[in-house]
């Protein structure tokens, strides 16, 4: 599995993507992401922070179900189909375009909470994640002010496993996955690996 795989509104989940799954925090994630997530949860707990995982791997069918439900909910509030799809697309990836279908994404929340929290970044759990997730190979996938690049509004709960050292470089440089992939393309492999080695120290 390519942990740097790009899945967004333009690039769909590859047809042959069948991640090997393992449990983490009550959900299923791609096997490396699951191991890293379990380590992350353990480390947070050791710091006195109880983080819960709300959502991990989703099948394409389930993503379609979520999409249709959201569109239906908006339409029952009186919105047109186009408007309902537009609003749904702000926070939800369309079917075949969700990172959750790769098993590399997970949504975190606070213990006991059964939904995502817009204010997660200001809770001890969100603050811990912001500071530490990159140590475990995870990045905040849809940061504030980067909607024009990611195509998705700020989601303080959605983290994406990219593995080390990528997560550290992305965090240190304040990049999105899209920018990081572009940045890697522009640099020669030698220069890039020397930079990565420097960041690892
Ligand atoms: Zn998510």
Boltz pocket constraint, residues with backbone or C-beta under 6 A from the ligand:
constraints:
  - pocket:
      binder: B
      contacts: [[A, 55], [A, 100], [A, 105], [A, 106], [A, 107], [A, 157], [A, 158], [A, 159]]
      max_distance: 6.0
